[in-house]
Amino acid sequence: MKTFSVLMWLALFAAVLFAADVDGKWKGVLNVPNMGETPVTWTFQANGNELTGSVDQGGGMVMKIKDGKIDGNKISFILPVNMQGNAMNIDYSGIVSENKIDLTLHVMGQNISYTVTKVE
């Protein structure tokens, strides 16, 4: 039983060590078919396996994420939006590397991928 406890602590420690460094600001351009390009600035903060943050797509409107999770170098979260008076959630997933995040948004049966790079 003692060996099992030690192994569990080592696994937990390793997960923390290999967690992605997602804290800070990340910029990129989202290209949505039939809507064009939109510059985006994401701000993320990790707290253990929990991810918080927001996105600024210009025009002074900042939207907060919810249900953010970190699993090693993988992140996922929901971005609640209002589309022409209709509330909806956009599911996001991403892979974090040293200076970039490859993001994919999943909405209305489509997947749209783009990359953001760390600026702070």
Residue pairs with C-beta under 8 A, 6 or more apart in sequence:
15 49
15 72
16 48
18 72
18 73
19 46
19 49
19 70
19 72
19 73
20 46
20 70
20 72
20 73
20 74
20 75
20 96
20 97
21 46
21 96
21 98
22 44
22 46
22 51
22 70
22 75
22 96
22 101
23 44
23 45
23 46
24 43
24 44
24 118
24 119
24 120
25 41
25 42
25 43
25 118
25 119
25 120
26 41
26 42
26 43
26 44
26 100
26 101
26 116
26 117
26 118
26 119
27 39
27 40
27 41
27 42
27 116
27 117
27 119
28 39
28 40
28 42
28 103
28 114
28 115
28 116
28 117
29 37
29 38
29 39
29 40
29 114
30 37
30 38
30 39
30 40
30 57
30 105
30 112
30 114
31 37
31 38
31 112
31 114
32 38
32 112
33 112
38 57
38 58
39 57
39 58
40 55
40 56
40 57
40 116
41 55
41 56
41 57
41 119
42 53
42 54
42 55
42 101
42 116
43 53
43 54
43 55
43 56
44 51
44 52
44 53
44 68
44 75
45 51
45 52
45 53
46 70
48 70
49 69
49 70
49 71
50 68
50 69
50 70
51 65
51 68
51 69
51 70
51 75
51 76
51 77
52 64
52 65
52 68
53 64
53 65
53 68
53 77
54 62
54 63
54 64
54 65
55 62
55 63
55 65
55 79
56 62
57 63
63 79
63 80
63 81
64 80
65 77
65 78
65 79
65 92
66 77
66 78
66 79
66 80
67 76
67 77
67 78
68 75
68 76
68 77
69 75
69 76
69 77
73 95
73 96
73 97
74 93
74 94
74 95
74 96
75 92
75 93
75 94
75 95
75 96
75 101
76 91
76 92
76 93
76 94
77 92
78 89
78 90
78 91
78 92
79 89
79 90
79 92
79 105
80 87
80 88
80 89
80 90
81 87
81 88
81 89
81 90
82 88
88 107
90 105
90 106
90 107
91 105
91 106
91 107
92 103
92 104
92 105
92 106
93 103
93 104
93 106
94 101
94 102
94 103
94 104
95 101
95 102
99 117
99 118
100 115
100 116
100 117
100 118
101 115
101 116
102 113
102 114
102 115
103 113
103 114
103 115
103 116
104 111
104 112
104 113
105 111
105 112
105 113
